[in-house]
């Protein structure tokens, strides 16, 4: 059922991905999640430097709220998972992540850091901090110790593949959107303002498509990953209570 068997890598992949629906779902959800997230990082960096005029150093510092929030929430997630369960925690994490990307899809050349970037960064940090720990747990749940290294390697490979795939898709979306905006210029804009409008339109469209990718990840989690109630400490407690009542 949900057990990975076989000594070869091919047998491991076939046994773990095809026959275990939850594990297959966790792999696909991670692929889509990383695809959207890496694209957001790339285009958000471009927006901060090309539209808002940040230096590379200042743009890096601008990401600190998201980084700090992600670190803090990811340390809280293992404590919440036994109480809420892995699947509800993943769903709770993806909602602010999707909201963050949807918010970024509304950027314009007039957007400022505090009005349109800081808030989405906090939401993205909260969302990713909540989702990564239970998603990794779902990928490794039930894996024999001898196979855990191979499955962990597969998880890392999917992250790299998701980043490359997502960036490629979102760059294509960006290119299509910028060409469309350039072919329909707004009247009365200076050449600089027109250029910024085209670039921002492309980035906003890419952010919106990243939100769609993460919505796909949420759909995969809801439909494929089963809720496993892991409560090993409750059974002994019940037995102790039954003995106490019987005596």
N, C-alpha and C positions, 0 to 999 in steps of 0.2 A: 504494500500500500504506500506508506510514506517513508519507506526505508531505502537508502541508497546501497546497492549491492554491486559486486564486481570489482576486480582489481584494476582494470584498465581505465584510462581517462574517458574513452568513449563509453564504456559501460557505466561509468559514474555519471556522465552527462545524461545519457539516455534514461538511466534509472532515476536520477534525481529531478530532472526537468520534465520529462514526459509523463512519468507515472505519478508524480506528486504535484497535484494541482496547486497547492498553496506555495510550494517552492518555485514552480514555474511562474506563478503570478507575481511573487516577490522579485524574481529576476526581471520580468517584463516591466513591472512598475518602476524598478530602479533605472532601467534603461530610459524610459520616458521621462522620469524625474530629472535625471542628470542631463538629458538632452535639452530640456527647457532651462535648467539652471545655468549650464555653461554658456548658453547663448545670451542669457540675461547679463552675466558677468562681462562678456565681451562687449555687448552693445552699450551697457551702462558705462563702461570705461570710455568708450568712444563719445558718448553723450557728455560726460563730465569734461572731457578735454576739448572736443571739437565745438560743442555748442555752448557750454558754460565757461570755457576758457581756463579750466584748471590745469596746473602743471602736473606732470606725472606723479610727483611726490604728493601733491595735494589731493590728487584723485585717489591715490592709495590710502591716504589718511581718511578720506571720505567714506571708505568701506569699513572703517573700524566699528561703527555702531552695529553693523550686521555681524561682523566677526565676533565681537564681544557677546552679543546676544545669543548667537549660535552656540558658542562655547558654554555659556551659563545654562541655557535650556537643555543642551545635550547632557549635562551632568545631572539635571533634574529628571530627565526622561526615564532612566533605569528605576528610579524610585516610584514613578507613576505607573509604570507598566504592570507590576503585579496587582495593582488596585484596579486599573481601568482596562487592562488587556492590551495586547499588541495591536490588534486591528483597529479598535477605537482610537488609539493614540496616533496611528498612522493617518487615519481620516482627519482627526483633529489637527494634525500638523500640515496636511495638504491644503486645508481650507485657507489659512492665512497666506500660504505660499502662492496659491492661485490668485487670491485677492491682491497680493503684492504685484504680480505681473500684470493683472488687469488694471491696476492703478498706474503702473508705468506706461501702459499703452495709451494713456491720455497726455503724455508729455508734449509740450510745444516749445518753440524757441524762447518763450517767455517764462518757462518753468524755472523756479529757483530750487536750490538744494533743500531748504527747509520746508518748502511748500509741496514739492513733488518727488523728492528723492529719499529724504531721511525716513519718512514714514514707511514707504515700501521696503527699505532696507531692514527696518526693525521687524516688519511682518515676515520677511523672507528668513531672517535669522531665527525667529520663533518657530516658523514652520519647519525649516530644515532641521533645527535642533530637536524637534519632537519626532520627526518621521524617520530619521536615519537609524537610530538605535533599534526600534521595533522592526524596521524593515530588514536590517541585518539579522536580527534574531529569527525572523520568519525564514530567511534564507538558510540558516544553519540549524534550525530546529530539527531534531531527530537524526542528525547526521552522525554516524559512528566516528569516534575519535580518530581512527586511522584515515578517514576520508575528509576530515575537517579542513586540512590544509589545501586540498584540491578544490573544495567548494569555495573556500575563502579566495583562492586565486581566481576562480570563475567570477566571483562577485567583483573583484578588482578589475578584471578584464571588461566586465559589463560597464563599469563606470567609465573606463577609458573609451570604450566603443560608443557609449551614450554621449559623451562629450563631443567626440569627433562627428558623430552622426547628427546630433542636435545643432552643432555649429554650422555644419554644411547645409542643413535644411533652412536654418534661420537666415543665413547669409543669402541663400537663394530667394527667400521671401523678401528680405530687405532689398535685394537688387530689383526684383519685380516691382515693389512698391515705389522705390525711388524713380525708376523709369516712368512709371505711371504719373507720379507727381510732377516730374520734369516735363512731361508732354502736356500737362494741364497747369501751366503756371498761373499764379495769382497776380492779378493786375495791381499795379502801384507799388510793388516791392522793389527795393534796391537790389543790385546783384548779390550783395552779401546776405540780405534778408531772404532772398529767393533761394539761395544755396542752403541756408540753414533750414528753411521750410522743407526743402526736398529731403535733406538728411534726417531731420526729425520725423518726418512722415514715415520714412523707411524704418527707422528705429522703433517708433511706436507700433508699427505693424508687426515687426519682429517680436516685440514684447507681447503683443496680443496673441501671436501664434504660439509663443512659449507657454502662455496660460492655457492654450488648448492642449498642448502636449502634457501639461501637468494634470489637466482635467482627465485626459486619457489614463494617466497613472492612477488617479483616484478611482476611476471606473474599474480598472483592473483589480485594485485592492478590494473594492466592494464586492465584485462578482466572483473573483477567483480565490482570494485568500480566506481560508476558514478560520473562524474564531476558536482558538484552543484555550480552554480554561485550565491553566496549570496551577494547581493549588495543593502541593504535596503535604503541606503542614496541617491541612484541615482534617484529613482522614484520621490521623492519630488523636487529634483533639476530640473528634466525635466518639471514637472508641473509648477514650478516657471518661467522657461524660456518661456514656452508656454504662460503663462499669460502675461509676459512682452512683448512678440511679439504681442499678441492680443491687448494689450492696446496701 
